[in-house]
Amino acid sequence: MKEHSLSYIRIDVVIPVLNEAHVLEKSVATVRDFLSRHLFHIWNIVIVDNGSTDGTLEVAQKLASEYADVRFVRLDEKGRGRALREAWVTSTSDVMLYTDVDLSTELAALPKLVNALVEEDYDIAIGSRLTRGAETRRCFKREITSRVYNVFIKCVLFTKFTDAQCGFKAVSRRVVDEVVPQIKDEYWFFDTELLVLAEKQGYRIKDIPVLWIEDDDTRVKIIPTAWEDIKGVFRLRWLLLRNALKKKKLPKMEAL
């Protein structure tokens, strides 16, 4: 990384939302307060409303009008992957980070994600609930589902990252420009596809243990989501077998 003031690093913290009017204002207030006290870079919060019908858009507009460091993007179609793609590719920031609106992952880990990219030369940093030092509080069903899914990925795709689906990740500008355009999925599998494509092409990924507390209000449908994920894993496996992905040696990153 070229020598320059780290205070000029620009960071977007993206919050994808779907029908979250009841919690959005409180969550944004919590994130703003944390960032103002703990993140010494130029930052913005980007709310991406993808298809809400409950007044989420109105809340997002209100927050954007009140705070110069908050903006919103409106999409008519649903899909977390679609929301992240739109926010990332239209951003001009150096680091793009996202967190789920329920803030299940402790915000204390957020500066660690940023530092991994800015100071340690990683391309992607992910919050992990499954690596040493992590702590999770969730129901047995979701714990088993998560562990089985990540073992499945490792067995089929021979990956090294530990937690594909934790909603807490940071990516560099280079990853957005070079890897995100390759991703086909627009929904929950977007995260897994991002990590697999990046790892197989030699981008550096850092797992960061986090404290993760399950949100009782979660609306993720486990069975349909798991089935779509399984199909996505085999799609990537077929891609790898066809030698469509070629691992490449990347030059040492000197600047974000």
C-alpha positions in Angstrom: 0.0 0.0 0.0 1.4 3.4 -1.0 2.2 5.7 1.8 -0.7 8.1 2.4 -3.0 9.2 5.2 -5.4 6.4 6.1 -7.9 9.1 7.0 -8.5 9.5 3.3 -9.7 5.9 2.8 -13.3 6.0 1.8 -15.7 3.3 3.2 -19.3 2.4 2.4 -21.2 0.5 5.0 -24.1 -1.1 3.1 -27.3 -2.2 4.8 -29.6 -4.2 2.5 -33.2 -4.2 3.7 -36.5 -5.8 2.8 -39.6 -4.7 4.8 -37.5 -3.5 7.8 -39.4 -0.3 8.6 -39.8 -1.3 12.2 -36.1 -1.6 12.9 -34.2 0.4 10.3 -34.1 3.8 12.1 -32.8 2.2 15.3 -30.2 0.1 13.5 -28.9 3.1 11.5 -28.6 5.2 14.6 -26.6 2.4 16.3 -24.3 2.0 13.3 -23.7 5.8 12.9 -22.9 6.1 16.6 -20.4 3.2 16.4 -18.7 4.5 13.3 -18.4 8.0 14.6 -16.5 6.7 17.7 -14.5 3.8 16.3 -13.8 4.2 12.5 -11.3 6.9 11.7 -11.9 7.0 8.0 -14.3 8.7 5.6 -17.5 6.6 5.8 -21.0 6.6 4.5 -24.0 4.3 5.3 -25.8 3.1 2.2 -29.3 1.7 2.7 -30.4 -0.5 -0.1 -34.2 -1.1 -0.2 -34.9 -3.9 -2.6 -38.7 -4.3 -3.0 -40.0 -3.3 0.4 -43.8 -2.7 0.7 -44.0 -1.7 4.4 -42.7 1.9 4.5 -39.0 1.0 4.6 -38.4 3.4 1.7 -40.0 6.3 3.6 -37.8 5.6 6.6 -34.7 5.4 4.4 -35.6 8.7 2.7 -36.1 10.4 6.1 -32.7 9.2 7.4 -30.9 10.3 4.2 -32.5 13.8 4.5 -31.4 14.1 8.1 -27.8 12.9 7.9 -25.3 13.8 5.2 -23.5 10.5 5.8 -26.5 8.3 5.0 -27.9 7.7 1.5 -30.3 5.2 0.1 -30.8 3.2 -3.1 -34.2 1.9 -4.2 -34.5 -1.4 -6.2 -37.9 -2.8 -7.3 -36.7 -6.4 -7.4 -35.8 -8.5 -4.3 -32.5 -10.3 -3.6 -29.7 -9.6 -1.1 -27.1 -10.3 -3.8 -28.8 -7.9 -6.2 -28.8 -5.2 -3.5 -25.2 -5.6 -2.7 -24.2 -5.7 -6.3 -26.0 -2.4 -7.0 -24.5 -0.7 -3.9 -21.0 -1.9 -4.6 -20.7 -1.3 -8.3 -22.2 2.2 -8.2 -19.9 3.2 -5.3 -16.6 5.1 -5.7 -15.3 4.1 -2.3 -12.1 2.1 -1.6 -13.7 -0.4 0.8 -17.3 -1.7 0.6 -18.6 -3.4 3.7 -22.0 -4.7 4.6 -23.9 -5.7 7.7 -27.4 -7.2 8.1 -29.9 -4.7 9.4 -30.6 -6.9 12.5 -27.0 -6.3 13.6 -26.7 -9.9 14.7 -22.9 -9.6 14.3 -21.2 -7.4 16.9 -20.1 -4.1 15.4 -16.9 -4.3 17.5 -15.5 -6.5 14.7 -16.1 -4.0 12.0 -12.8 -2.1 12.3 -11.1 -5.5 12.1 -12.6 -6.1 8.7 -11.5 -2.7 7.5 -8.0 -3.1 8.9 -7.6 -6.4 7.1 -8.0 -4.7 3.8 -6.4 -1.3 4.5 -3.4 -2.4 6.6 -2.9 -6.1 6.0 -3.3 -6.4 2.2 -6.3 -8.7 2.2 -8.8 -8.5 -0.6 -11.8 -9.7 1.4 -12.5 -10.0 5.1 -15.4 -12.0 6.5 -17.0 -12.3 9.8 -16.9 -15.9 10.8 -19.1 -17.7 13.3 -17.2 -21.0 12.8 -13.6 -20.1 13.3 -11.6 -20.3 16.5 -12.5 -17.5 18.9 -16.0 -17.0 17.5 -19.1 -17.1 19.8 -22.6 -17.7 18.6 -26.0 -17.7 20.2 -28.6 -19.3 18.0 -31.1 -22.2 17.9 -29.8 -25.7 17.4 -31.5 -26.0 13.9 -29.7 -23.0 12.5 -26.4 -24.0 14.1 -26.5 -27.5 12.5 -27.6 -26.1 9.2 -24.8 -23.6 9.0 -22.1 -26.1 10.0 -23.3 -28.7 7.6 -23.5 -26.2 4.7 -20.0 -25.0 5.2 -18.6 -28.5 5.5 -20.5 -29.3 2.3 -18.9 -26.4 0.5 -15.4 -27.5 1.6 -16.0 -31.1 0.5 -17.4 -30.2 -3.0 -15.4 -27.1 -3.8 -12.3 -27.6 -1.7 -12.4 -24.1 -0.2 -10.5 -22.7 2.8 -12.7 -19.9 4.1 -14.8 -20.9 7.2 -18.2 -19.2 7.0 -19.8 -18.4 3.7 -23.1 -16.9 4.8 -22.4 -14.6 7.8 -23.9 -11.2 6.8 -20.8 -9.3 7.7 -18.1 -8.8 5.0 -15.8 -6.2 3.5 -14.4 -6.2 0.0 -11.8 -4.1 -1.8 -12.4 -1.9 -4.8 -10.5 -4.4 -6.9 -12.8 -7.3 -5.9 -15.8 -5.2 -6.8 -14.3 -4.4 -10.2 -13.0 -7.9 -11.0 -14.9 -10.5 -9.2 -18.4 -9.2 -8.6 -19.2 -9.0 -12.4 -18.6 -12.8 -12.6 -21.2 -13.6 -10.0 -24.5 -15.0 -11.4 -26.6 -15.3 -8.2 -28.7 -12.4 -7.0 -30.0 -13.8 -3.8 -28.5 -15.5 -0.7 -25.9 -17.6 -2.6 -24.3 -14.4 -3.8 -22.0 -14.4 -0.7 -20.8 -18.0 -1.3 -20.2 -17.4 -5.0 -18.2 -14.3 -4.2 -15.9 -16.1 -1.9 -15.5 -19.2 -4.1 -14.7 -17.2 -7.2 -12.3 -14.9 -5.3 -10.5 -17.8 -3.5 -10.1 -19.8 -6.7 -8.5 -16.8 -8.5 -6.0 -16.1 -5.8 -7.6 -13.2 -3.9 -6.7 -13.2 -0.2 -9.5 -13.8 2.3 -9.3 -13.3 6.0 -11.6 -15.0 8.5 -12.3 -12.8 11.5 -14.1 -14.5 14.6 -17.2 -12.6 15.7 -19.8 -12.6 18.3 -23.1 -13.5 16.6 -26.5 -13.4 18.3 -29.5 -14.8 16.4 -32.3 -12.4 15.7 -35.7 -13.9 16.8 -37.4 -11.9 14.0 -35.4 -13.5 11.2 -37.4 -14.3 8.1 -34.9 -16.4 6.3 -36.6 -19.6 5.0 -34.1 -22.2 5.8 -35.2 -25.1 3.6 -35.8 -23.2 0.3 -32.6 -21.1 0.8 -30.6 -24.3 1.5 -31.9 -25.9 -1.6 -30.9 -22.9 -3.8 -27.5 -22.9 -2.1 -27.0 -26.6 -2.9 -27.8 -26.0 -6.5 -25.4 -23.0 -6.6 -22.6 -25.1 -5.2 -23.0 -27.8 -7.9 -23.1 -25.1 -10.5 -19.8 -23.7 -9.4 -18.4 -27.3 -9.2 -19.3 -27.8 -12.8 -17.7 -24.5 -13.7 -14.5 -25.6 -12.0 -14.5 -29.0 -13.7 -14.8 -27.3 -17.0 -11.7 -25.3 -16.2 -13.6 -22.0 -16.6 -11.8 -20.6 -13.6 -8.0 -20.3 -13.6 -6.1 -19.4 -10.5 -3.9 -16.4 -11.1 -1.1 -14.9 -9.2 -1.9 -11.4 -8.2 0.7 -8.7 -7.8 1.1 -7.3 -4.3 -1.5 -4.6 -3.7 0.1 -1.2 -3.2 -3.0 0.9 -3.0 -6.7 0.5 -2.5 
